[in-house]
Amino acid sequence: MRKLLDLSDECVKSLSKRAIDENTDFKNLAQDILERESKHNGFEKTKERGQKNNKTAKRNVKSKE
C-alpha cells in the first residue's frame, strides 16, 4: 500500500543520516521503522485505549443524568 507522508526537513535529515549509518536508504529505513512500530505498539494497545475511553464516556454520561 502506498501512502504519502508530510515530514519536516529536520525529520528527513535525521533519518537520512541514520540510513547512511545503517548502510541503507531513507525509504527502506522509514518503512522498517513504521513496520516495527506497528507491530510493537499495534492494535492491542489501540484496542485497550478505546475500551478505556468507552468506560470513561459511559461514566460521564451516567454522572450527567
C-alpha positions, -999 to 999 in steps of 0.1 A, spaced: 0 0 0 13 34 -8 9 65 15 23 99 12 37 114 44 45 151 52 77 151 72 97 180 85 131 188 70 146 180 104 130 146 104 141 138 69 177 149 76 179 129 108 165 97 91 187 102 61 218 104 83 207 73 102 201 54 70 237 62 59 250 50 93 229 18 89 241 13 53 206 15 38 184 42 22 158 66 36 128 47 21 138 13 35 148 27 69 115 46 72 95 15 62 113 -6 87 107 19 115 70 21 107 66 -16 103 84 -23 136 64 4 154 31 -11 141 40 -45 155 52 -34 189 27 -7 197 0 -21 174 -36 -27 176 -38 -43 210 -29 -10 228 -52 9 205 -80 -15 214 -72 -11 251 -73 27 248 -106 25 230 -121 4 258 -108 28 284 -123 57 265 -156 39 262 -157 33 300 -149 69 307 -176 81 283 -201 58 299 -192 72 334 -195 107 321 -230 100 307 -242 84 339 -228 113 360 -247 138 339 -281 120 343 
